[in-house]
Amino acid sequence: MKNLLSKNPNYVRCMKPNDQKKPGVFTLDIVRHQVRYLGLMENVRVRRAGYAYRQTYSQFLFRYKMLANETWPHWTGDPKEGVRIICFAQEIDAEEYAFGKSKIFIRNPRMLFDMEERRRDRMHYLAVMIQKTYKGWKQQKLYQLMRTSQIIISARFRGFWAQKQYQKTRNATLVLQCFVRGWN
């Protein structure tokens, strides 16, 4: 993965020049149909403008919403506004991206790789936060259970000790009463 992320991938689309697959024969209607069907004209226009990567607002927001405190954990507003908040929170230059009607266009793939790196770091932070919260909750429950047990044990011991002291006092009182009666 490290090797793949260090590269800049290029995509090659193959087209059939004719239905017979003969060399040197070029059927314009078939190629035009393939170009339209694959959406290559839109790709060419976007790439000429300099925006190599595009993604819908909802997909972008879903993937990177943890990078801004306002959009994490649930964003209920317009996805375009959520994407705008994420880009502002990450301090990305306005020249690096552009907003379309339904998609965000990113000029440099390096910015996307940086966003992925920040997302990976944030996911690690959030995983540690969840673990920390769970472990704290678990220890608090264990402490409350031990405290309740200690209170019950202490109450029983004090009751036993008080009963023992009462028996000693009662026995001592009976002995004194016997001596006093005998003396009288």
C-alpha angles and dihedrals in degrees: 000000000000089000092048093047091052091060131079105229123217124198124219120201117198121210132197108236093199141000094248092052091227119158119250095019115114120185108196097199094054093048092046090052091051092048091052094043093052093045092235094147091060089047091052092049092049094046091048087055086054101247108127100175130048133178136169117261094242093052092047091047093048092051100043104026092112091066093075126050092217094058098040127124099356128009114196101175134078112315091225091057090047091053089048090053092049092050091048093048091052091050093233116172114253090232090063095066142024133201121233130184095277106358142055115231119210119200102199123041088209089070089055091050089051090051090051090051091050089047091052091050092047092049089053090049092049092048090053090047092052091048091048092050093047094047091048091050091048093050091047091053090048090049092050091049092049091046092051090048091049092050091051093046091047092049092050092046092049089049091050092045092048091049090050091049090047091052091049092048091045092049091047090049091050091050091050091047090051091051092046092049090046091050092049 
